[in-house]
Amino acid sequence: MDLGRDAILFCASSVAGAVNSIAGGGTLLSFPAAIAWGLPSTVANATNAVALMPGSLASAWAYRRELKVNARLVRLLVPPAVLGGLAGAVLLHATPVRVFDAVVPWLVLIATLVILVERPRRSDGASPPPTPHDIRRREITAVGCQLAVGVYGGFFGAAMGIIMLASLSLTGATDMHHRNALKNLLAVAINGVASIYFVASSLISPRAAVIMMGGAVLGGYWGGRLGRRVPVRAVRSVVVVIGVGLSALLAYRALVM
């Protein structure tokens, strides 16, 4: 038993939980830490998904007031998130990781650019309200996007939070804190169903999962509390910075591995 390695894994998972709570991309911290701890990449990937799920749950609890405001969107988006998460977990066994790794940097970069160029919508009544047809079209598009994000999240999930923050803009949710709340809850749904599959398939390391889970819950809860107090503009800036950095890291990883 190496307490030093365990402590590093716990701390990395705690920071990952906080980063996921505020923006997304924590997997790029916890996944390499799990490999450095001694896990094969496939086991590290599955263990990471299991461990970070409670952290997302703690973050969602910290954002529970915002979730109540968006109860309708929760009911609309949780089912495709669950379905996509299960499909992605199953695909993990059938799809070469290199193929998806080549696409991931572009997905993250596009999602980050969406957030960067998005302008806050006016809420003073000057803009015309959306028609029922507009709302329906947005909802159908959001459900399709959430299904796709769920598949990606169940498969690997790095920067899943950033991609979800971008796709949630399609629902008309303009407040970044509200989108963060939805993102955290949907991450619970995606990682939760994927975790059940991974555990049933004996793809995880129980000891590493316990260490990472403790860190992720601690970081997720306090990250969520901090995120609710940070100005929206600052949260948007954090999301963009993390997104650009992750795009570069994922592209480098795809090229050298």
Beta strands, then each sheet from edge to edge (+ up, - down):
end
